[in-house]
Amino acid sequence: MSVRPSHHPTRYWHRLEDGRIQCDVCPRACRLKAGQPGLCFVRICADDQILLTSYGRSSGFCVDPIEKKPLNHFLPGTPVLSFGTAGCNLACKFCQNWDMSKSRQIDTLAASAMPAAIARKAEELGCRSLAYTYNDPVIFLEYARDTALACRERGIRNLAVTAGYVNPEAREDLFSAMDAANVDLKAFTDDFYRRLCSGRLAPVLETLEYLKQETQVWLELTILLIPGHNDSDAELERMCAWVREHLGPETPMHFTAFHPDWKLQDLPPTPPETLTRARVIARRNGIRYAYTGNVRDPEGGSTWCHRCGALLIQRDWYRLGAWGLTPEGKCAACGTACAGHFESQPDTWGARRLPVSMPA
């Protein structure tokens, strides 16, 4: 198979005795013959190595509010330039971005942009950060890392929105270039990961512990609650207790609503009451910052002081309201520090979504 301009060499693979090549980016360990792509679709065996076919090509660019990632404790109110590619290394039956993450069509990658051009565009647009999102930066690691390094040269932060399904060496390579991450913790049972995602829970938990214990990356979690599958009190109790013990009580948890999509269209949407119940369980287990998402819930979407209960950051969807933090990021009422990365004043990007065209 001839190498095209967008086919970029990768590091994480090794040759097997039977002549196949194993991709070592994630725990899936795809063993590929010449011309064969991995499950992610964008990493392919060609020229006796594993190549990334999406380098310099994206499914699109858009400026979003950072709260949409969701990140509530990292530069609140600021605009973030978001982009992704195609494919994914999990096979979630409930995928909410299936048109990109499940795509097997190279035409999905319609926008062309190299790392330096993306960094320049983010700076021109006044974005404080760049988000690698929509599918998962793990599968386009080389493209994401090179772009992140180009952004750092311009003082732009980097955010990974990821499922955390990645092997240790590749994990270190990716997250060493990131400043924040929102990890999608899909459930707290291995059975769920195997049945609905074709994956395993343990590697995700290892990624979470690595991020918290061995890096300075700011970490938040998203848990998409699917009726009848991962929303029981018992599972949420176990999950929240684990987060508090292994990641710390200051790690924000976002409990978000499922809507029927992809291969789970026979289920009802998540009732708002389920999200509120999950938030109560999290707080009861000592989680200081628990949120609801994908529903309008000003109380569940706002940030409150864990010590005195004062309102710190008021949110209505992605719009910020009252601001109760001092310039040092402390509660104006009692002086308790709020965990996160805050500017002295909130930005006012609001809920705007701005599609972006990259220069050819």
Secondary structure, DSSP 8 states (H G I E B T S, - for coil): ----TT-EE-SSEEE-TTS-EEE-SSTT--EE-TT-B-TTSSEEEETTEEEETTTTEESEEEEEEGGGTT-SSBSTT-EEEEEE-S--SS--TT-TTHHHHT---GGG--EE--HHHHHHHHHHTT-SEEEE-SS-TTTTHHHHHHHHHHHHTTT-EEEEEE-----HHHHHHHHTT-SEEEEE---S-HHHIIIIISS-SHHHHHHHHHHHHH---EEEEEEEE-TTTS--HHHHHHHHHHHHHHT-TTS-EEEEE----TT-TTS----HHHHHHHHHHHHHTT-S-EEEESS--HHHHSEE-TTT--EEEEEETTEEEEE-B-TTSBBTTT--B-SSB--SS----TT--EEE----
